Amino acid sequence: MTIYDLPRIVSEALPNAITPSNIQAGFRVSGVWPFNRHIFGEHEFLPAQVTDRPEPSTPTNQVIAGRSIVENLKLR
């Protein structure tokens, strides 16, 4: 299979995949319609907690090995 085969494959598969029942099922499974606030469990939101951390202090205030980050960068 090459990149040149993709248009033919997609043109055959897409009309079979895009049906009203498939589209409606996609909305139903995702909880969009009918709206379901509880479709996802708490464990599915755990990866997003990494971005919930407070902003770190500015790099100039941090000290590494007795020197600020700015001083360490100047030594390089």
C-alpha positions, 0 to 999 in steps of 0.5 A: 500500500502506498500513499497513492492507494489511500484515495481509492480506499477512502472513497470506498470506505467512507460512504459505508462508515458515515451513516446516520446510525454511526454518527448518532452512535458517536454522539451517544457514546461520547455523552454529548447527546443525550447529555450525560455528565457522568459518561467519564469516570474520575480515573479518566481525568487523572492525566489532566491533573498534571496541568492543574499544578500551580505556576512555579516560581520564576527561574531567577528565584530558584537556586541550584547548587548555591547559584541561581539558574541565571548564574548557572546559565552564564557559566555554560 
